[in-house]
Amino acid sequence: MSWSIVEAGKAKSLLPLVRTRVAAIQLSDAGEMETVKHVGALIEQTLGTFDPEKPVKVSASGSMSFRDWTAKTGGFQSVSIAIEPIHFTTPD
């Protein structure tokens, strides 16, 4: 099972996009879904600290696996989150 979110734009525009993306993710494992909700909340909180007009790139992804897929035991997750301001340089 895996999921991902990738968006870029002004911070104020990304907030509703991230909410929509998180709501659209449907996973069968309740623990993994809980992780996605926490990641969404963390992204929202972090974007709230940006100037609303600041360009930002947001990417998050994760996957869930099990030592024994059939029995669904020995579960583990991998999660990656990046929230990066986009800096533009202008020529002199």
PyMOL Python script that loads the backbone (N, CA, C, O; Angstrom):
from pymol import cmd

cmd.read_pdbstr("""\
ATOM      1  N   MET A   1       0.850  -1.173   0.000  1.00  0.00           N
ATOM      2  CA  MET A   1       0.000   0.000   0.000  1.00  0.00           C
ATOM      3  C   MET A   1       0.891   1.229   0.000  1.00  0.00           C
ATOM      4  O   MET A   1       1.873   1.291   0.740  1.00  0.00           O
ATOM      5  N   SER A   2       0.556   2.195  -0.818  1.00  0.00           N
ATOM      6  CA  SER A   2       1.347   3.415  -0.856  1.00  0.00           C
ATOM      7  C   SER A   2       0.460   4.596  -1.209  1.00  0.00           C
ATOM      8  O   SER A   2      -0.657   4.438  -1.702  1.00  0.00           O
ATOM      9  N   TRP A   3       0.990   5.791  -0.942  1.00  0.00           N
ATOM     10  CA  TRP A   3       0.257   7.029  -1.210  1.00  0.00           C
ATOM     11  C   TRP A   3       1.270   8.138  -1.453  1.00  0.00           C
ATOM     12  O   TRP A   3       2.437   8.021  -1.077  1.00  0.00           O
ATOM     13  N   SER A   4       0.808   9.232  -2.095  1.00  0.00           N
ATOM     14  CA  SER A   4       1.685  10.381  -2.289  1.00  0.00           C
ATOM     15  C   SER A   4       0.868  11.643  -2.532  1.00  0.00           C
ATOM     16  O   SER A   4      -0.271  11.607  -2.998  1.00  0.00           O
ATOM     17  N   ILE A   5       1.505  12.759  -2.195  1.00  0.00           N
ATOM     18  CA  ILE A   5       0.950  14.096  -2.419  1.00  0.00           C
ATOM     19  C   ILE A   5       2.098  14.936  -2.971  1.00  0.00           C
ATOM     20  O   ILE A   5       3.179  14.969  -2.384  1.00  0.00           O
ATOM     21  N   VAL A   6       1.872  15.613  -4.092  1.00  0.00           N
ATOM     22  CA  VAL A   6       2.871  16.530  -4.638  1.00  0.00           C
ATOM     23  C   VAL A   6       2.125  17.738  -5.182  1.00  0.00           C
ATOM     24  O   VAL A   6       1.282  17.604  -6.069  1.00  0.00           O
ATOM     25  N   GLU A   7       2.434  18.915  -4.654  1.00  0.00           N
ATOM     26  CA  GLU A   7       1.804  20.159  -5.089  1.00  0.00           C
ATOM     27  C   GLU A   7       2.819  21.284  -4.999  1.00  0.00           C
ATOM     28  O   GLU A   7       3.758  21.223  -4.205  1.00  0.00           O
ATOM     29  N   ALA A   8       2.625  22.307  -5.811  1.00  0.00           N
ATOM     30  CA  ALA A   8       3.445  23.511  -5.732  1.00  0.00           C
ATOM     31  C   ALA A   8       2.567  24.702  -6.060  1.00  0.00           C
ATOM     32  O   ALA A   8       1.662  24.617  -6.891  1.00  0.00           O
ATOM     33  N   GLY A   9       2.847  25.809  -5.398  1.00  0.00           N
ATOM     34  CA  GLY A   9       2.092  27.037  -5.624  1.00  0.00           C
ATOM     35  C   GLY A   9       2.233  27.953  -4.435  1.00  0.00           C
ATOM     36  O   GLY A   9       3.059  27.718  -3.552  1.00  0.00           O
ATOM     37  N   LYS A  10       1.426  28.998  -4.410  1.00  0.00           N
ATOM     38  CA  LYS A  10       1.445  29.923  -3.272  1.00  0.00           C
ATOM     39  C   LYS A  10       0.899  29.197  -2.042  1.00  0.00           C
ATOM     40  O   LYS A  10      -0.012  28.375  -2.139  1.00  0.00           O
ATOM     41  N   ALA A  11       1.476  29.521  -0.889  1.00  0.00           N
ATOM     42  CA  ALA A  11       1.101  28.834   0.346  1.00  0.00           C
ATOM     43  C   ALA A  11      -0.408  28.846   0.573  1.00  0.00           C
ATOM     44  O   ALA A  11      -0.985  27.830   0.961  1.00  0.00           O
ATOM     45  N   LYS A  12      -1.050  29.988   0.333  1.00  0.00           N
ATOM     46  CA  LYS A  12      -2.489  30.081   0.585  1.00  0.00           C
ATOM     47  C   LYS A  12      -3.282  29.177  -0.353  1.00  0.00           C
ATOM     48  O   LYS A  12      -4.352  28.698   0.022  1.00  0.00           O
ATOM     49  N   SER A  13      -2.784  28.934  -1.557  1.00  0.00           N
ATOM     50  CA  SER A  13      -3.468  28.079  -2.516  1.00  0.00           C
ATOM     51  C   SER A  13      -3.260  26.598  -2.217  1.00  0.00           C
ATOM     52  O   SER A  13      -4.093  25.765  -2.575  1.00  0.00           O
ATOM     53  N   LEU A  14      -2.161  26.275  -1.570  1.00  0.00           N
ATOM     54  CA  LEU A  14      -1.854  24.876  -1.286  1.00  0.00           C
ATOM     55  C   LEU A  14      -2.698  24.298  -0.168  1.00  0.00           C
ATOM     56  O   LEU A  14      -2.973  23.098  -0.165  1.00  0.00           O
ATOM     57  N   LEU A  15      -3.118  25.126   0.785  1.00  0.00           N
ATOM     58  CA  LEU A  15      -3.894  24.596   1.913  1.00  0.00           C
ATOM     59  C   LEU A  15      -5.112  23.802   1.460  1.00  0.00           C
ATOM     60  O   LEU A  15      -5.263  22.655   1.880  1.00  0.00           O
ATOM     61  N   PRO A  16      -5.994  24.357   0.621  1.00  0.00           N
ATOM     62  CA  PRO A  16      -7.147  23.560   0.202  1.00  0.00           C
ATOM     63  C   PRO A  16      -6.768  22.365  -0.677  1.00  0.00           C
ATOM     64  O   PRO A  16      -7.432  21.329  -0.627  1.00  0.00           O
ATOM     65  N   LEU A  17      -5.709  22.499  -1.479  1.00  0.00           N
ATOM     66  CA  LEU A  17      -5.267  21.375  -2.311  1.00  0.00           C
ATOM     67  C   LEU A  17      -4.797  20.201  -1.461  1.00  0.00           C
ATOM     68  O   LEU A  17      -5.123  19.049  -1.747  1.00  0.00           O
ATOM     69  N   VAL A  18      -4.032  20.497  -0.421  1.00  0.00           N
ATOM     70  CA  VAL A  18      -3.539  19.440   0.462  1.00  0.00           C
ATOM     71  C   VAL A  18      -4.723  18.760   1.149  1.00  0.00           C
ATOM     72  O   VAL A  18      -4.762  17.533   1.233  1.00  0.00           O
ATOM     73  N   ARG A  19      -5.679  19.533   1.635  1.00  0.00           N
ATOM     74  CA  ARG A  19      -6.870  18.932   2.263  1.00  0.00           C
ATOM     75  C   ARG A  19      -7.595  18.003   1.293  1.00  0.00           C
ATOM     76  O   ARG A  19      -8.006  16.907   1.673  1.00  0.00           O
ATOM     77  N   THR A  20      -7.753  18.435   0.050  1.00  0.00           N
ATOM     78  CA  THR A  20      -8.421  17.624  -0.962  1.00  0.00           C
ATOM     79  C   THR A  20      -7.638  16.344  -1.239  1.00  0.00           C
ATOM     80  O   THR A  20      -8.214  15.259  -1.317  1.00  0.00           O
ATOM     81  N   ARG A  21      -6.319  16.478  -1.387  1.00  0.00           N
ATOM     82  CA  ARG A  21      -5.479  15.309  -1.669  1.00  0.00           C
ATOM     83  C   ARG A  21      -5.531  14.296  -0.525  1.00  0.00           C
ATOM     84  O   ARG A  21      -5.653  13.093  -0.759  1.00  0.00           O
ATOM     85  N   VAL A  22      -5.436  14.786   0.709  1.00  0.00           N
ATOM     86  CA  VAL A  22      -5.483  13.886   1.867  1.00  0.00           C
ATOM     87  C   VAL A  22      -6.842  13.182   1.930  1.00  0.00           C
ATOM     88  O   VAL A  22      -6.901  11.977   2.171  1.00  0.00           O
ATOM     89  N   ALA A  23      -7.918  13.913   1.718  1.00  0.00           N
ATOM     90  CA  ALA A  23      -9.260  13.325   1.767  1.00  0.00           C
ATOM     91  C   ALA A  23      -9.460  12.272   0.674  1.00  0.00           C
ATOM     92  O   ALA A  23     -10.246  11.341   0.853  1.00  0.00           O
ATOM     93  N   ALA A  24      -8.768  12.407  -0.440  1.00  0.00           N
ATOM     94  CA  ALA A  24      -8.930  11.472  -1.550  1.00  0.00           C
ATOM     95  C   ALA A  24      -8.164  10.161  -1.361  1.00  0.00           C
ATOM     96  O   ALA A  24      -8.430   9.179  -2.055  1.00  0.00           O
ATOM     97  N   ILE A  25      -7.221  10.146  -0.429  1.00  0.00           N
ATOM     98  CA  ILE A  25      -6.426   8.939  -0.202  1.00  0.00           C
ATOM     99  C   ILE A  25      -7.268   7.932   0.568  1.00  0.00           C
ATOM    100  O   ILE A  25      -7.774   8.224   1.651  1.00  0.00           O
ATOM    101  N   GLN A  26      -7.408   6.757  -0.001  1.00  0.00           N
ATOM    102  CA  GLN A  26      -8.164   5.680   0.630  1.00  0.00           C
ATOM    103  C   GLN A  26      -7.268   4.446   0.755  1.00  0.00           C
ATOM    104  O   GLN A  26      -6.848   3.860  -0.244  1.00  0.00           O
ATOM    105  N   LEU A  27      -6.991   4.073   1.979  1.00  0.00           N
ATOM    106  CA  LEU A  27      -6.127   2.925   2.237  1.00  0.00           C
ATOM    107  C   LEU A  27      -6.871   1.925   3.109  1.00  0.00           C
ATOM    108  O   LEU A  27      -7.725   2.306   3.911  1.00  0.00           O
ATOM    109  N   SER A  28      -6.551   0.658   2.954  1.00  0.00           N
ATOM    110  CA  SER A  28      -7.253  -0.375   3.730  1.00  0.00           C
ATOM    111  C   SER A  28      -6.725  -0.513   5.151  1.00  0.00           C
ATOM    112  O   SER A  28      -7.437  -1.011   6.023  1.00  0.00           O
ATOM    113  N   ASP A  29      -5.503  -0.088   5.401  1.00  0.00           N
ATOM    114  CA  ASP A  29      -4.935  -0.210   6.740  1.00  0.00           C
ATOM    115  C   ASP A  29      -5.238   1.043   7.568  1.00  0.00           C
ATOM    116  O   ASP A  29      -4.858   2.148   7.183  1.00  0.00           O
ATOM    117  N   ALA A  30      -5.913   0.875   8.690  1.00  0.00           N
ATOM    118  CA  ALA A  30      -6.309   2.012   9.542  1.00  0.00           C
ATOM    119  C   ALA A  30      -5.099   2.769  10.079  1.00  0.00           C
ATOM    120  O   ALA A  30      -5.135   3.995  10.185  1.00  0.00           O
ATOM    121  N   GLY A  31      -4.033   2.057  10.417  1.00  0.00           N
ATOM    122  CA  GLY A  31      -2.835   2.720  10.927  1.00  0.00           C
ATOM    123  C   GLY A  31      -2.186   3.604   9.885  1.00  0.00           C
ATOM    124  O   GLY A  31      -1.729   4.705  10.192  1.00  0.00           O
ATOM    125  N   GLU A  32      -2.143   3.126   8.656  1.00  0.00           N
ATOM    126  CA  GLU A  32      -1.567   3.921   7.582  1.00  0.00           C
ATOM    127  C   GLU A  32      -2.444   5.133   7.285  1.00  0.00           C
ATOM    128  O   GLU A  32      -1.927   6.218   7.020  1.00  0.00           O
ATOM    129  N   MET A  33      -3.765   4.960   7.326  1.00  0.00           N
ATOM    130  CA  MET A  33      -4.674   6.102   7.111  1.00  0.00           C
ATOM    131  C   MET A  33      -4.474   7.151   8.200  1.00  0.00           C
ATOM    132  O   MET A  33      -4.518   8.349   7.920  1.00  0.00           O
ATOM    133  N   GLU A  34      -4.260   6.721   9.413  1.00  0.00           N
ATOM    134  CA  GLU A  34      -4.011   7.656  10.518  1.00  0.00           C
ATOM    135  C   GLU A  34      -2.724   8.435  10.261  1.00  0.00           C
ATOM    136  O   GLU A  34      -2.663   9.636  10.525  1.00  0.00           O
ATOM    137  N   THR A  35      -1.703   7.764   9.751  1.00  0.00           N
ATOM    138  CA  THR A  35      -0.450   8.431   9.404  1.00  0.00           C
ATOM    139  C   THR A  35      -0.695   9.508   8.360  1.00  0.00           C
ATOM    140  O   THR A  35      -0.183  10.620   8.487  1.00  0.00           O
ATOM    141  N   VAL A  36      -1.473   9.192   7.329  1.00  0.00           N
ATOM    142  CA  VAL A  36      -1.779  10.162   6.276  1.00  0.00           C
ATOM    143  C   VAL A  36      -2.466  11.393   6.864  1.00  0.00           C
ATOM    144  O   VAL A  36      -2.140  12.519   6.489  1.00  0.00           O
ATOM    145  N   LYS A  37      -3.406  11.190   7.773  1.00  0.00           N
ATOM    146  CA  LYS A  37      -4.100  12.322   8.409  1.00  0.00           C
ATOM    147  C   LYS A  37      -3.125  13.195   9.200  1.00  0.00           C
ATOM    148  O   LYS A  37      -3.209  14.422   9.155  1.00  0.00           O
ATOM    149  N   HIS A  38      -2.199  12.560   9.924  1.00  0.00           N
ATOM    150  CA  HIS A  38      -1.198  13.321  10.683  1.00  0.00           C
ATOM    151  C   HIS A  38      -0.263  14.085   9.750  1.00  0.00           C
ATOM    152  O   HIS A  38       0.085  15.234  10.023  1.00  0.00           O
ATOM    153  N   VAL A  39       0.142  13.458   8.661  1.00  0.00           N
ATOM    154  CA  VAL A  39       0.998  14.131   7.687  1.00  0.00           C
ATOM    155  C   VAL A  39       0.266  15.343   7.109  1.00  0.00           C
ATOM    156  O   VAL A  39       0.854  16.417   6.982  1.00  0.00           O
ATOM    157  N   GLY A  40      -1.008  15.178   6.760  1.00  0.00           N
ATOM    158  CA  GLY A  40      -1.801  16.297   6.244  1.00  0.00           C
ATOM    159  C   GLY A  40      -1.877  17.438   7.231  1.00  0.00           C
ATOM    160  O   GLY A  40      -1.735  18.602   6.858  1.00  0.00           O
ATOM    161  N   ALA A  41      -2.106  17.102   8.507  1.00  0.00           N
ATOM    162  CA  ALA A  41      -2.176  18.135   9.547  1.00  0.00           C
ATOM    163  C   ALA A  41      -0.830  18.842   9.712  1.00  0.00           C
ATOM    164  O   ALA A  41      -0.791  20.057   9.906  1.00  0.00           O
ATOM    165  N   LEU A  42       0.261  18.099   9.636  1.00  0.00           N
ATOM    166  CA  LEU A  42       1.596  18.696   9.747  1.00  0.00           C
ATOM    167  C   LEU A  42       1.870  19.636   8.577  1.00  0.00           C
ATOM    168  O   LEU A  42       2.414  20.724   8.765  1.00  0.00           O
ATOM    169  N   ILE A  43       1.493  19.215   7.370  1.00  0.00           N
ATOM    170  CA  ILE A  43       1.684  20.071   6.198  1.00  0.00           C
ATOM    171  C   ILE A  43       0.860  21.350   6.349  1.00  0.00           C
ATOM    172  O   ILE A  43       1.364  22.444   6.096  1.00  0.00           O
ATOM    173  N   GLU A  44      -0.398  21.220   6.758  1.00  0.00           N
ATOM    174  CA  GLU A  44      -1.254  22.395   6.942  1.00  0.00           C
ATOM    175  C   GLU A  44      -0.673  23.348   7.979  1.00  0.00           C
ATOM    176  O   GLU A  44      -0.632  24.558   7.757  1.00  0.00           O
ATOM    177  N   GLN A  45      -0.225  22.811   9.106  1.00  0.00           N
ATOM    178  CA  GLN A  45       0.346  23.642  10.164  1.00  0.00           C
ATOM    179  C   GLN A  45       1.576  24.365   9.661  1.00  0.00           C
ATOM    180  O   GLN A  45       1.751  25.554   9.926  1.00  0.00           O
ATOM    181  N   THR A  46       2.432  23.659   8.936  1.00  0.00           N
ATOM    182  CA  THR A  46       3.661  24.260   8.428  1.00  0.00           C
ATOM    183  C   THR A  46       3.354  25.332   7.396  1.00  0.00           C
ATOM    184  O   THR A  46       3.943  26.412   7.437  1.00  0.00           O
ATOM    185  N   LEU A  47       2.433  25.052   6.462  1.00  0.00           N
ATOM    186  CA  LEU A  47       2.065  26.062   5.466  1.00  0.00           C
ATOM    187  C   LEU A  47       1.482  27.307   6.129  1.00  0.00           C
ATOM    188  O   LEU A  47       1.623  28.413   5.605  1.00  0.00           O
ATOM    189  N   GLY A  48       0.834  27.136   7.268  1.00  0.00           N
ATOM    190  CA  GLY A  48       0.279  28.272   7.994  1.00  0.00           C
ATOM    191  C   GLY A  48       1.330  29.228   8.521  1.00  0.00           C
ATOM    192  O   GLY A  48       1.007  30.353   8.901  1.00  0.00           O
ATOM    193  N   THR A  49       2.584  28.798   8.550  1.00  0.00           N
ATOM    194  CA  THR A  49       3.659  29.675   9.022  1.00  0.00           C
ATOM    195  C   THR A  49       4.285  30.475   7.883  1.00  0.00           C
ATOM    196  O   THR A  49       5.089  31.374   8.127  1.00  0.00           O
ATOM    197  N   PHE A  50       3.924  30.154   6.641  1.00  0.00           N
ATOM    198  CA  PHE A  50       4.474  30.837   5.470  1.00  0.00           C
ATOM    199  C   PHE A  50       3.684  32.112   5.177  1.00  0.00           C
ATOM    200  O   PHE A  50       2.495  32.205   5.485  1.00  0.00           O
ATOM    201  N   ASP A  51       4.356  33.082   4.584  1.00  0.00           N
ATOM    202  CA  ASP A  51       3.666  34.216   3.988  1.00  0.00           C
ATOM    203  C   ASP A  51       2.688  33.623   2.973  1.00  0.00           C
ATOM    204  O   ASP A  51       3.090  32.783   2.168  1.00  0.00           O
ATOM    205  N   PRO A  52       1.421  34.031   2.985  1.00  0.00           N
ATOM    206  CA  PRO A  52       0.433  33.438   2.079  1.00  0.00           C
ATOM    207  C   PRO A  52       0.808  33.502   0.602  1.00  0.00           C
ATOM    208  O   PRO A  52       0.374  32.657  -0.180  1.00  0.00           O
ATOM    209  N   GLU A  53       1.610  34.495   0.209  1.00  0.00           N
ATOM    210  CA  GLU A  53       1.989  34.659  -1.193  1.00  0.00           C
ATOM    211  C   GLU A  53       3.278  33.915  -1.564  1.00  0.00           C
ATOM    212  O   GLU A  53       3.667  33.900  -2.732  1.00  0.00           O
ATOM    213  N   LYS A  54       3.931  33.307  -0.592  1.00  0.00           N
ATOM    214  CA  LYS A  54       5.216  32.640  -0.836  1.00  0.00           C
ATOM    215  C   LYS A  54       5.012  31.353  -1.636  1.00  0.00           C
ATOM    216  O   LYS A  54       4.203  30.511  -1.245  1.00  0.00           O
ATOM    217  N   PRO A  55       5.733  31.185  -2.749  1.00  0.00           N
ATOM    218  CA  PRO A  55       5.661  29.918  -3.476  1.00  0.00           C
ATOM    219  C   PRO A  55       6.311  28.788  -2.659  1.00  0.00           C
ATOM    220  O   PRO A  55       7.360  28.966  -2.039  1.00  0.00           O
ATOM    221  N   VAL A  56       5.664  27.647  -2.682  1.00  0.00           N
ATOM    222  CA  VAL A  56       6.108  26.509  -1.874  1.00  0.00           C
ATOM    223  C   VAL A  56       5.907  25.221  -2.669  1.00  0.00           C
ATOM    224  O   VAL A  56       4.973  25.109  -3.463  1.00  0.00           O
ATOM    225  N   LYS A  57       6.781  24.265  -2.449  1.00  0.00           N
ATOM    226  CA  LYS A  57       6.590  22.922  -2.992  1.00  0.00           C
ATOM    227  C   LYS A  57       6.387  21.971  -1.823  1.00  0.00           C
ATOM    228  O   LYS A  57       7.157  21.966  -0.863  1.00  0.00           O
ATOM    229  N   VAL A  58       5.333  21.166  -1.923  1.00  0.00           N
ATOM    230  CA  VAL A  58       5.015  20.185  -0.892  1.00  0.00           C
ATOM    231  C   VAL A  58       5.045  18.802  -1.528  1.00  0.00           C
ATOM    232  O   VAL A  58       4.417  18.575  -2.562  1.00  0.00           O
ATOM    233  N   SER A  59       5.763  17.894  -0.921  1.00  0.00           N
ATOM    234  CA  SER A  59       5.714  16.504  -1.364  1.00  0.00           C
ATOM    235  C   SER A  59       5.742  15.604  -0.132  1.00  0.00           C
ATOM    236  O   SER A  59       6.514  15.814   0.804  1.00  0.00           O
ATOM    237  N   ALA A  60       4.891  14.615  -0.166  1.00  0.00           N
ATOM    238  CA  ALA A  60       4.827  13.646   0.918  1.00  0.00           C
ATOM    239  C   ALA A  60       4.448  12.303   0.314  1.00  0.00           C
ATOM    240  O   ALA A  60       3.654  12.230  -0.624  1.00  0.00           O
ATOM    241  N   SER A  61       5.016  11.265   0.854  1.00  0.00           N
ATOM    242  CA  SER A  61       4.681   9.931   0.372  1.00  0.00           C
ATOM    243  C   SER A  61       4.908   8.929   1.491  1.00  0.00           C
ATOM    244  O   SER A  61       5.620   9.190   2.461  1.00  0.00           O
ATOM    245  N   GLY A  62       4.290   7.795   1.326  1.00  0.00           N
ATOM    246  CA  GLY A  62       4.470   6.753   2.316  1.00  0.00           C
ATOM    247  C   GLY A  62       4.047   5.407   1.775  1.00  0.00           C
ATOM    248  O   GLY A  62       3.361   5.307   0.757  1.00  0.00           O
ATOM    249  N   SER A  63       4.468   4.389   2.471  1.00  0.00           N
ATOM    250  CA  SER A  63       4.062   3.045   2.112  1.00  0.00           C
ATOM    251  C   SER A  63       4.006   2.188   3.367  1.00  0.00           C
ATOM    252  O   SER A  63       4.695   2.442   4.356  1.00  0.00           O
ATOM    253  N   MET A  64       3.174   1.179   3.295  1.00  0.00           N
ATOM    254  CA  MET A  64       2.992   0.245   4.408  1.00  0.00           C
ATOM    255  C   MET A  64       3.312  -1.140   3.883  1.00  0.00           C
ATOM    256  O   MET A  64       2.943  -1.496   2.764  1.00  0.00           O
ATOM    257  N   SER A  65       3.990  -1.903   4.688  1.00  0.00           N
ATOM    258  CA  SER A  65       4.289  -3.274   4.313  1.00  0.00           C
ATOM    259  C   SER A  65       4.180  -4.158   5.551  1.00  0.00           C
ATOM    260  O   SER A  65       4.057  -3.663   6.672  1.00  0.00           O
ATOM    261  N   PHE A  66       4.227  -5.435   5.341  1.00  0.00           N
ATOM    262  CA  PHE A  66       4.138  -6.399   6.437  1.00  0.00           C
ATOM    263  C   PHE A  66       5.176  -7.486   6.240  1.00  0.00           C
ATOM    264  O   PHE A  66       5.476  -7.880   5.113  1.00  0.00           O
ATOM    265  N   ARG A  67       5.714  -7.959   7.335  1.00  0.00           N
ATOM    266  CA  ARG A  67       6.640  -9.086   7.271  1.00  0.00           C
ATOM    267  C   ARG A  67       5.908 -10.278   6.651  1.00  0.00           C
ATOM    268  O   ARG A  67       6.462 -10.997   5.820  1.00  0.00           O
ATOM    269  N   ASP A  68       4.643 -10.476   7.075  1.00  0.00           N
ATOM    270  CA  ASP A  68       3.811 -11.536   6.517  1.00  0.00           C
ATOM    271  C   ASP A  68       2.543 -10.903   5.947  1.00  0.00           C
ATOM    272  O   ASP A  68       1.614 -10.580   6.687  1.00  0.00           O
ATOM    273  N   TRP A  69       2.512 -10.726   4.610  1.00  0.00           N
ATOM    274  CA  TRP A  69       1.373 -10.070   3.960  1.00  0.00           C
ATOM    275  C   TRP A  69       0.078 -10.843   4.163  1.00  0.00           C
ATOM    276  O   TRP A  69      -0.977 -10.237   4.351  1.00  0.00           O
ATOM    277  N   THR A  70       0.139 -12.138   4.129  1.00  0.00           N
ATOM    278  CA  THR A  70      -1.066 -12.957   4.248  1.00  0.00           C
ATOM    279  C   THR A  70      -1.716 -12.781   5.608  1.00  0.00           C
ATOM    280  O   THR A  70      -2.929 -12.591   5.698  1.00  0.00           O
ATOM    281  N   ALA A  71      -0.925 -12.841   6.658  1.00  0.00           N
ATOM    282  CA  ALA A  71      -1.440 -12.704   8.025  1.00  0.00           C
ATOM    283  C   ALA A  71      -1.528 -11.249   8.470  1.00  0.00           C
ATOM    284  O   ALA A  71      -2.094 -10.955   9.523  1.00  0.00           O
ATOM    285  N   LYS A  72      -0.962 -10.324   7.663  1.00  0.00           N
ATOM    286  CA  LYS A  72      -0.911  -8.894   8.016  1.00  0.00           C
ATOM    287  C   LYS A  72      -0.256  -8.688   9.389  1.00  0.00           C
ATOM    288  O   LYS A  72      -0.772  -7.955  10.233  1.00  0.00           O
ATOM    289  N   THR A  73       0.886  -9.348   9.592  1.00  0.00           N
ATOM    290  CA  THR A  73       1.631  -9.192  10.837  1.00  0.00           C
ATOM    291  C   THR A  73       3.014  -8.644  10.538  1.00  0.00           C
ATOM    292  O   THR A  73       3.522  -8.766   9.424  1.00  0.00           O
ATOM    293  N   GLY A  74       3.612  -8.040  11.551  1.00  0.00           N
ATOM    294  CA  GLY A  74       4.947  -7.469  11.388  1.00  0.00           C
ATOM    295  C   GLY A  74       4.938  -6.228  10.519  1.00  0.00           C
ATOM    296  O   GLY A  74       5.835  -6.032   9.700  1.00  0.00           O
ATOM    297  N   GLY A  75       3.921  -5.385  10.696  1.00  0.00           N
ATOM    298  CA  GLY A  75       3.767  -4.185   9.876  1.00  0.00           C
ATOM    299  C   GLY A  75       4.844  -3.125  10.111  1.00  0.00           C
ATOM    300  O   GLY A  75       5.404  -3.017  11.202  1.00  0.00           O
ATOM    301  N   PHE A  76       5.113  -2.362   9.082  1.00  0.00           N
ATOM    302  CA  PHE A  76       6.021  -1.223   9.194  1.00  0.00           C
ATOM    303  C   PHE A  76       5.689  -0.217   8.097  1.00  0.00           C
ATOM    304  O   PHE A  76       5.152  -0.573   7.047  1.00  0.00           O
ATOM    305  N   GLN A  77       6.020   1.049   8.363  1.00  0.00           N
ATOM    306  CA  GLN A  77       5.742   2.118   7.408  1.00  0.00           C
ATOM    307  C   GLN A  77       7.017   2.892   7.083  1.00  0.00           C
ATOM    308  O   GLN A  77       7.960   2.949   7.872  1.00  0.00           O
ATOM    309  N   SER A  78       7.006   3.478   5.902  1.00  0.00           N
ATOM    310  CA  SER A  78       8.039   4.410   5.475  1.00  0.00           C
ATOM    311  C   SER A  78       7.320   5.693   5.077  1.00  0.00           C
ATOM    312  O   SER A  78       6.362   5.651   4.306  1.00  0.00           O
ATOM    313  N   VAL A  79       7.773   6.833   5.595  1.00  0.00           N
ATOM    314  CA  VAL A  79       7.120   8.116   5.317  1.00  0.00           C
ATOM    315  C   VAL A  79       8.185   9.168   5.019  1.00  0.00           C
ATOM    316  O   VAL A  79       9.216   9.240   5.687  1.00  0.00           O
ATOM    317  N   SER A  80       7.910   9.978   4.001  1.00  0.00           N
ATOM    318  CA  SER A  80       8.808  11.070   3.640  1.00  0.00           C
ATOM    319  C   SER A  80       7.973  12.330   3.435  1.00  0.00           C
ATOM    320  O   SER A  80       6.933  12.289   2.778  1.00  0.00           O
ATOM    321  N   ILE A  81       8.432  13.455   4.001  1.00  0.00           N
ATOM    322  CA  ILE A  81       7.721  14.733   3.887  1.00  0.00           C
ATOM    323  C   ILE A  81       8.743  15.815   3.559  1.00  0.00           C
ATOM    324  O   ILE A  81       9.789  15.907   4.201  1.00  0.00           O
ATOM    325  N   ALA A  82       8.432  16.633   2.557  1.00  0.00           N
ATOM    326  CA  ALA A  82       9.282  17.780   2.232  1.00  0.00           C
ATOM    327  C   ALA A  82       8.380  18.982   1.978  1.00  0.00           C
ATOM    328  O   ALA A  82       7.441  18.913   1.185  1.00  0.00           O
ATOM    329  N   ILE A  83       8.679  20.083   2.661  1.00  0.00           N
ATOM    330  CA  ILE A  83       7.957  21.349   2.483  1.00  0.00           C
ATOM    331  C   ILE A  83       9.040  22.396   2.260  1.00  0.00           C
ATOM    332  O   ILE A  83       9.761  22.775   3.182  1.00  0.00           O
ATOM    333  N   GLU A  84       9.138  22.854   1.012  1.00  0.00           N
ATOM    334  CA  GLU A  84      10.267  23.689   0.635  1.00  0.00           C
ATOM    335  C   GLU A  84       9.813  25.004   0.018  1.00  0.00           C
ATOM    336  O   GLU A  84       9.018  25.005  -0.923  1.00  0.00           O
ATOM    337  N   PRO A  85      10.312  26.128   0.540  1.00  0.00           N
ATOM    338  CA  PRO A  85      10.029  27.398  -0.119  1.00  0.00           C
ATOM    339  C   PRO A  85      10.709  27.443  -1.483  1.00  0.00           C
ATOM    340  O   PRO A  85      11.807  26.915  -1.659  1.00  0.00           O
ATOM    341  N   ILE A  86      10.063  28.061  -2.418  1.00  0.00           N
ATOM    342  CA  ILE A  86      10.638  28.229  -3.747  1.00  0.00           C
ATOM    343  C   ILE A  86      11.166  29.658  -3.829  1.00  0.00           C
ATOM    344  O   ILE A  86      10.411  30.621  -3.692  1.00  0.00           O
ATOM    345  N   HIS A  87      12.464  29.781  -4.054  1.00  0.00           N
ATOM    346  CA  HIS A  87      13.094  31.091  -4.134  1.00  0.00           C
ATOM    347  C   HIS A  87      13.394  31.419  -5.598  1.00  0.00           C
ATOM    348  O   HIS A  87      14.018  30.631  -6.308  1.00  0.00           O
ATOM    349  N   PHE A  88      12.956  32.552  -6.019  1.00  0.00           N
ATOM    350  CA  PHE A  88      13.237  33.009  -7.375  1.00  0.00           C
ATOM    351  C   PHE A  88      14.353  34.038  -7.321  1.00  0.00           C
ATOM    352  O   PHE A  88      14.385  34.884  -6.427  1.00  0.00           O
ATOM    353  N   THR A  89      15.240  33.965  -8.251  1.00  0.00           N
ATOM    354  CA  THR A  89      16.280  34.982  -8.345  1.00  0.00           C
ATOM    355  C   THR A  89      15.983  35.831  -9.583  1.00  0.00           C
ATOM    356  O   THR A  89      15.553  35.323 -10.619  1.00  0.00           O
ATOM    357  N   THR A  90      16.217  37.090  -9.451  1.00  0.00           N
ATOM    358  CA  THR A  90      15.999  37.998 -10.581  1.00  0.00           C
ATOM    359  C   THR A  90      17.345  38.542 -11.029  1.00  0.00           C
ATOM    360  O   THR A  90      18.215  38.810 -10.201  1.00  0.00           O
ATOM    361  N   PRO A  91      17.518  38.705 -12.320  1.00  0.00           N
ATOM    362  CA  PRO A  91      18.793  39.250 -12.804  1.00  0.00           C
ATOM    363  C   PRO A  91      18.944  40.710 -12.383  1.00  0.00           C
ATOM    364  O   PRO A  91      17.959  41.432 -12.224  1.00  0.00           O
ATOM    365  N   ASP A  92      20.160  41.116 -12.211  1.00  0.00           N
ATOM    366  CA  ASP A  92      20.431  42.500 -11.815  1.00  0.00           C
ATOM    367  C   ASP A  92      20.070  43.470 -12.901  1.00  0.00           C
ATOM    368  O   ASP A  92      20.236  44.677 -12.730  1.00  0.00           O
TER     369      ASP A  92
END
""", "prot")
cmd.dss("prot")
cmd.show_as("cartoon", "prot")
cmd.util.cbc("prot")
cmd.orient("prot")
